[in-house]
Amino acid sequence: MASAIRERSSSAVLPSFTGDAFEHIPVPSFLTAHAGAAQWLYTTLAIVLGLLALEQSIYRYKKRHLPGDSWTIPIIGKFADSMKPTMEGYMKQWNSGALSALSVFNIFIVMASSNEYSRKILNSPNHAEPCLVYSAKQILRPDNWVFLTGKVHVEYRRVLNSLFTRKALGIYVAVQDQITRKYIKLWLSEAAKDPSPKPIMMTCRDLNMETSLRVFCGSHIDDAAAREIGEKYWDITVALELVNFPLPLPGTKVYKAIQCRKVALKHLENAAAKSKQAMAAGKEPECMLDHWIRSMDEPSYKGRKDFSDLEMAMVVFSFLFASQDAMSSGLIYGIQHLADHPDIFAKVREEQDRVRAGDYDRQITLEMLDEMPYLRAFVRESLRVKPPVTMVPYKTTKAFPISEDYTVPAGSMVIPSFYNSLHDPEVYPNAEELVPERWLDPNGSANQNPKNYLVFGSGPHKCIGLEYAMMNIALVLADAVALMDWEHVRTEKSEKVQIIATLFPQDGCMMKFRPRVLPA
């Protein structure tokens, strides 16, 4: 019996329900495709989520204890805020702490709001170098002198200092006065045809552009070239956002700015070549380029002499870059401040009448400007209250121990703020008020604390043309006060700030001009 069972057991065949049974059953292809796509999708999502988590971890690691958002918006960070910056937004960031952090397009940014930290950034060339705005090297060219550092920068700057001596300024002032009077006549002519209020933002920019090109290049740049640079330069202005779209693709702001730079450098190179020819022919200097070339022939000159036309063009373009927006902002707010403060306007006019002694056609000279201390104090104060530039970005070249408990990582953007230093109530009592008299007292807190006056920066990259800039604004206001009356037509946007590289009134500064009835 047992053996029979064993025999049946050994001969029995179990039914098979393994893979072979389904080999001949067709599987729809979309199921296999779907499985492959799902696997690819899950892998991609895992990688993306991993990268996003890494981005947040790196941001938080760099930020450490600094005030600022605990998390950053993936990839773009605060790009939206940088596209439309506001003074309210900046003030919120500055007021969050002496140092604070944010991120834009994975660019880690540390903002300094105190005078101590701002000056430390400006005076630490071994740890940080100016980058102006993130796109500046693309616009100006990375080989422009403004990006030099160390001994090379010092030597280059020493040469360029000769372009802003009193002797040089004496050449420029005649050009400035001539063009200013031309524009005042234009403004009064247009006002006679249509006395309604007009925004002066763009016409002041036109005045400043023509003045700069003629001061820098004289007759070596023709009217058509000057007009083309002036018309295209707005593309550079609007590209000077703190952080722009990182790739200069056709149609982007940075791309358009680069095209403008190429046009400008072509004309400025040509002007440099013509200036060299004129000076070689023994002509008298009439502009900055001429003065530069002639000064290199002086026995006391010890710097380089082998500047190419392109190098000279890039220097002139950097001056144009530095002056156009900042000086236009300073001039516009100067005009607005005078209109809004008739008591200050009256004091400036009284000084003009005294210095000019009834001769309002007389060309302004440096000696005449020396006799206008109240006007110079007003310009200084107007620039303090509404500084054209509120900050200048730098980039750390290595880890920067900016404070006892925080080190800015290498490769970060670090931004010193000027606004808080210029509105420090301990240095400038009633800091929001326009008080030119604070600059007339040599023992007053304003003059005793020059470290706070950061309108033109500080350190090795302090604005090289600060005397020229203040002289130009003062000269335009001097001629305007002497020859015109004007009224500021206020709007709801008059006191609101528009930030386009520099500060401007949101309404463009609405003015009504009329000729002054000169005293008999």
CORSUL-V319141 format. One record per backbone hydrogen bond with DSSP energy under -0.5 kcal/mol. NH is the residue of the N-H (numbers start at 1). CO is the residue of the C=O. E is the energy in kcal/mol with one decimal. If there is no record, write none. Layout:
nh:NH co:CO e:E
nh:NH co:CO e:E
This chain:
nh:5 co:1 e:-2.1
nh:6 co:2 e:-2.1
nh:7 co:3 e:-2.2
nh:8 co:4 e:-2.4
nh:9 co:5 e:-2.5
nh:10 co:6 e:-2.2
nh:11 co:7 e:-1.5
nh:12 co:8 e:-1.4
nh:21 co:18 e:-1.8
nh:22 co:19 e:-1.8
nh:23 co:19 e:-0.8
nh:23 co:20 e:-0.5
nh:25 co:22 e:-1.9
nh:26 co:24 e:-0.6
nh:31 co:28 e:-0.9
nh:32 co:28 e:-0.8
nh:33 co:29 e:-2.3
nh:34 co:30 e:-2.3
nh:35 co:31 e:-2.0
nh:36 co:32 e:-2.0
nh:37 co:33 e:-2.5
nh:38 co:34 e:-2.6
nh:39 co:35 e:-2.1
nh:40 co:36 e:-2.2
nh:41 co:37 e:-2.9
nh:42 co:38 e:-3.0
nh:43 co:39 e:-2.2
nh:44 co:40 e:-2.6
nh:45 co:41 e:-3.0
nh:46 co:42 e:-2.3
nh:47 co:43 e:-2.2
nh:48 co:44 e:-2.9
nh:49 co:45 e:-2.9
nh:50 co:46 e:-2.0
nh:51 co:47 e:-2.6
nh:52 co:48 e:-2.7
nh:53 co:49 e:-2.4
nh:54 co:50 e:-2.3
nh:55 co:51 e:-2.8
nh:56 co:52 e:-2.3
nh:57 co:53 e:-2.3
nh:58 co:54 e:-2.8
nh:59 co:55 e:-2.4
nh:60 co:56 e:-2.6
nh:61 co:57 e:-2.3
nh:62 co:58 e:-2.6
nh:63 co:59 e:-2.7
nh:64 co:60 e:-2.3
nh:66 co:63 e:-2.2
nh:67 co:99 e:-0.8
nh:76 co:74 e:-2.9
nh:77 co:73 e:-1.9
nh:78 co:103 e:-2.7
nh:79 co:76 e:-1.0
nh:82 co:78 e:-1.8
nh:83 co:79 e:-1.5
nh:84 co:80 e:-1.2
nh:85 co:82 e:-0.6
nh:90 co:86 e:-2.3
nh:91 co:87 e:-3.0
nh:92 co:88 e:-2.1
nh:93 co:89 e:-1.9
nh:94 co:90 e:-3.1
nh:95 co:91 e:-2.8
nh:96 co:92 e:-0.6
nh:96 co:93 e:-0.8
nh:97 co:94 e:-1.2
nh:100 co:111 e:-1.8
nh:101 co:67 e:-2.8
nh:102 co:109 e:-2.0
nh:104 co:107 e:-1.8
nh:105 co:76 e:-1.0
nh:107 co:104 e:-2.1
nh:108 co:106 e:-0.7
nh:109 co:102 e:-2.9
nh:110 co:413 e:-2.6
nh:111 co:100 e:-2.8
nh:112 co:415 e:-3.0
nh:113 co:98 e:-2.3
nh:114 co:98 e:-0.8
nh:118 co:114 e:-2.2
nh:119 co:115 e:-2.4
nh:120 co:116 e:-1.6
nh:121 co:117 e:-2.1
nh:122 co:118 e:-2.1
nh:123 co:119 e:-1.6
nh:124 co:121 e:-1.3
nh:127 co:124 e:-1.9
nh:128 co:124 e:-2.1
nh:129 co:395 e:-2.4
nh:131 co:393 e:-2.1
nh:132 co:393 e:-1.4
nh:133 co:131 e:-1.8
nh:134 co:242 e:-1.9
nh:136 co:133 e:-1.9
nh:139 co:135 e:-1.9
nh:140 co:136 e:-3.4
nh:141 co:137 e:-1.4
nh:144 co:141 e:-1.8
nh:147 co:144 e:-1.9
nh:148 co:145 e:-2.0
nh:152 co:149 e:-0.6
nh:153 co:149 e:-0.9
nh:154 co:150 e:-2.0
nh:155 co:151 e:-2.5
nh:156 co:152 e:-2.2
nh:157 co:153 e:-2.8
nh:158 co:154 e:-2.0
nh:159 co:155 e:-1.4
nh:160 co:156 e:-1.9
nh:161 co:157 e:-1.9
nh:162 co:158 e:-0.5
nh:162 co:159 e:-1.1
nh:163 co:160 e:-1.9
nh:164 co:161 e:-1.8
nh:165 co:162 e:-0.8
nh:169 co:165 e:-2.8
nh:170 co:166 e:-2.0
nh:171 co:167 e:-0.8
nh:171 co:168 e:-1.0
nh:172 co:168 e:-1.8
nh:173 co:169 e:-2.4
nh:174 co:170 e:-0.6
nh:175 co:171 e:-0.8
nh:176 co:172 e:-2.5
nh:177 co:173 e:-2.3
nh:178 co:174 e:-2.0
nh:179 co:175 e:-2.2
nh:180 co:176 e:-2.3
nh:181 co:177 e:-2.2
nh:182 co:178 e:-1.5
nh:183 co:179 e:-2.0
nh:184 co:180 e:-2.3
nh:185 co:181 e:-2.1
nh:186 co:182 e:-1.6
nh:187 co:183 e:-2.9
nh:188 co:184 e:-2.4
nh:189 co:185 e:-2.3
nh:190 co:186 e:-2.5
nh:191 co:187 e:-2.3
nh:192 co:188 e:-1.9
nh:193 co:189 e:-1.3
nh:194 co:190 e:-2.2
nh:198 co:511 e:-2.5
nh:200 co:508 e:-1.1
nh:200 co:509 e:-1.8
nh:201 co:508 e:-1.5
nh:204 co:200 e:-2.4
nh:205 co:201 e:-1.6
nh:206 co:202 e:-2.2
nh:207 co:203 e:-2.1
nh:208 co:204 e:-2.5
nh:209 co:205 e:-2.6
nh:210 co:206 e:-2.5
nh:211 co:207 e:-2.3
nh:212 co:208 e:-2.6
nh:213 co:209 e:-2.6
nh:214 co:210 e:-2.2
nh:215 co:211 e:-2.7
nh:216 co:212 e:-2.9
nh:217 co:213 e:-2.7
nh:218 co:214 e:-1.4
nh:220 co:217 e:-1.9
nh:221 co:218 e:-0.9
nh:226 co:222 e:-2.5
nh:227 co:223 e:-2.5
nh:228 co:224 e:-2.2
nh:229 co:225 e:-2.4
nh:230 co:226 e:-2.4
nh:231 co:227 e:-2.5
nh:232 co:228 e:-2.1
nh:233 co:229 e:-1.8
nh:235 co:232 e:-1.8
nh:236 co:233 e:-1.4
nh:237 co:233 e:-1.8
nh:238 co:234 e:-2.4
nh:239 co:235 e:-0.5
nh:239 co:236 e:-0.7
nh:240 co:237 e:-1.4
nh:241 co:239 e:-0.8
nh:249 co:247 e:-2.4
nh:252 co:249 e:-2.5
nh:256 co:252 e:-2.1
nh:257 co:253 e:-2.2
nh:258 co:254 e:-2.3
nh:259 co:255 e:-1.9
nh:260 co:256 e:-1.9
nh:261 co:257 e:-2.4
nh:262 co:258 e:-2.0
nh:263 co:259 e:-1.8
nh:264 co:260 e:-2.9
nh:265 co:261 e:-2.9
nh:266 co:262 e:-1.6
nh:267 co:263 e:-1.7
nh:268 co:264 e:-2.7
nh:269 co:265 e:-2.7
nh:270 co:266 e:-1.6
nh:271 co:267 e:-2.0
nh:272 co:268 e:-2.3
nh:273 co:269 e:-2.1
nh:274 co:270 e:-2.1
nh:275 co:271 e:-2.4
nh:276 co:272 e:-2.1
nh:277 co:273 e:-1.8
nh:278 co:274 e:-2.4
nh:279 co:275 e:-2.6
nh:280 co:276 e:-2.1
nh:281 co:277 e:-1.4
nh:282 co:279 e:-1.3
nh:283 co:278 e:-2.1
nh:288 co:215 e:-2.8
nh:289 co:216 e:-2.1
nh:291 co:287 e:-2.4
nh:292 co:288 e:-2.7
nh:293 co:289 e:-2.3
nh:294 co:290 e:-2.8
nh:295 co:291 e:-2.6
nh:296 co:292 e:-1.2
nh:297 co:294 e:-1.5
nh:298 co:295 e:-1.2
nh:301 co:298 e:-1.7
nh:312 co:308 e:-2.3
nh:313 co:309 e:-2.2
nh:314 co:310 e:-2.6
nh:315 co:311 e:-1.9
nh:316 co:312 e:-2.4
nh:317 co:313 e:-2.6
nh:318 co:314 e:-2.1
nh:319 co:315 e:-2.0
nh:320 co:316 e:-2.3
nh:321 co:317 e:-2.7
nh:322 co:318 e:-2.3
nh:323 co:319 e:-2.3
nh:324 co:320 e:-2.6
nh:325 co:321 e:-0.5
nh:327 co:323 e:-2.6
nh:328 co:323 e:-0.5
nh:328 co:324 e:-1.4
nh:329 co:325 e:-2.3
nh:330 co:326 e:-2.4
nh:331 co:327 e:-2.3
nh:332 co:328 e:-2.6
nh:333 co:329 e:-2.4
nh:334 co:330 e:-1.6
nh:335 co:331 e:-2.4
nh:336 co:332 e:-2.3
nh:337 co:333 e:-3.0
nh:338 co:334 e:-2.1
nh:339 co:335 e:-1.9
nh:340 co:336 e:-2.2
nh:341 co:337 e:-0.9
nh:341 co:338 e:-0.5
nh:344 co:341 e:-0.7
nh:345 co:341 e:-2.4
nh:346 co:342 e:-2.3
nh:347 co:343 e:-1.4
nh:348 co:344 e:-2.4
nh:349 co:345 e:-2.5
nh:350 co:346 e:-2.4
nh:351 co:347 e:-1.8
nh:352 co:348 e:-2.0
nh:353 co:349 e:-2.7
nh:354 co:350 e:-1.8
nh:355 co:351 e:-2.5
nh:356 co:352 e:-2.7
nh:357 co:353 e:-1.4
nh:358 co:353 e:-0.5
nh:359 co:356 e:-2.3
nh:360 co:358 e:-1.1
nh:362 co:359 e:-0.7
nh:369 co:365 e:-2.0
nh:370 co:366 e:-2.0
nh:371 co:367 e:-0.7
nh:371 co:368 e:-0.9
nh:372 co:369 e:-1.7
nh:376 co:372 e:-2.1
nh:377 co:373 e:-2.3
nh:378 co:374 e:-2.5
nh:379 co:375 e:-2.5
nh:380 co:376 e:-2.2
nh:381 co:377 e:-2.3
nh:382 co:378 e:-3.1
nh:383 co:379 e:-2.2
nh:384 co:380 e:-1.1
nh:385 co:381 e:-2.6
nh:386 co:382 e:-2.4
nh:387 co:384 e:-0.6
nh:390 co:388 e:-0.5
nh:392 co:416 e:-1.1
nh:393 co:132 e:-1.3
nh:394 co:414 e:-2.2
nh:395 co:129 e:-3.0
nh:396 co:412 e:-2.7
nh:397 co:127 e:-2.3
nh:398 co:127 e:-1.0
nh:400 co:408 e:-2.7
nh:401 co:399 e:-0.6
nh:402 co:400 e:-2.0
nh:403 co:406 e:-1.9
nh:406 co:403 e:-0.6
nh:408 co:400 e:-3.0
nh:411 co:396 e:-2.1
nh:412 co:409 e:-1.3
nh:413 co:108 e:-2.8
nh:414 co:394 e:-2.6
nh:415 co:110 e:-2.9
nh:416 co:392 e:-0.8
nh:416 co:414 e:-0.6
nh:417 co:112 e:-1.9
nh:418 co:390 e:-3.5
nh:419 co:390 e:-1.0
nh:422 co:418 e:-2.0
nh:423 co:419 e:-0.9
nh:423 co:420 e:-0.6
nh:424 co:421 e:-0.9
nh:425 co:423 e:-0.6
nh:427 co:424 e:-1.1
nh:428 co:424 e:-3.1
nh:433 co:430 e:-2.1
nh:435 co:433 e:-0.8
nh:438 co:435 e:-1.6
nh:439 co:436 e:-2.1
nh:440 co:437 e:-1.6
nh:441 co:437 e:-0.6
nh:442 co:440 e:-0.8
nh:444 co:441 e:-1.8
nh:448 co:444 e:-1.8
nh:449 co:445 e:-0.7
nh:449 co:446 e:-0.7
nh:452 co:449 e:-1.9
nh:453 co:450 e:-1.0
nh:454 co:452 e:-1.8
nh:457 co:454 e:-1.6
nh:461 co:458 e:-0.6
nh:462 co:459 e:-1.9
nh:463 co:456 e:-2.5
nh:466 co:463 e:-0.9
nh:469 co:465 e:-2.6
nh:470 co:466 e:-2.4
nh:471 co:467 e:-2.2
nh:472 co:468 e:-2.4
nh:473 co:469 e:-2.1
nh:474 co:470 e:-2.3
nh:475 co:471 e:-2.6
nh:476 co:472 e:-2.2
nh:477 co:473 e:-2.2
nh:478 co:474 e:-2.5
nh:479 co:475 e:-2.4
nh:480 co:476 e:-2.4
nh:481 co:477 e:-2.8
nh:482 co:478 e:-1.9
nh:483 co:479 e:-1.9
nh:484 co:480 e:-2.6
nh:485 co:514 e:-2.8
nh:487 co:512 e:-2.0
nh:489 co:487 e:-0.7
nh:489 co:510 e:-2.1
nh:490 co:488 e:-0.9
nh:494 co:491 e:-1.4
nh:496 co:493 e:-0.7
nh:498 co:504 e:-3.7
nh:499 co:85 e:-0.5
nh:499 co:497 e:-0.5
nh:500 co:498 e:-0.9
nh:500 co:502 e:-2.4
nh:502 co:500 e:-2.7
nh:503 co:388 e:-1.2
nh:504 co:498 e:-2.0
nh:506 co:493 e:-0.8
nh:506 co:496 e:-2.3
nh:507 co:493 e:-0.6
nh:508 co:505 e:-1.9
nh:511 co:198 e:-2.7
nh:512 co:487 e:-2.0
nh:514 co:485 e:-2.1
nh:516 co:483 e:-2.0
nh:518 co:516 e:-1.0
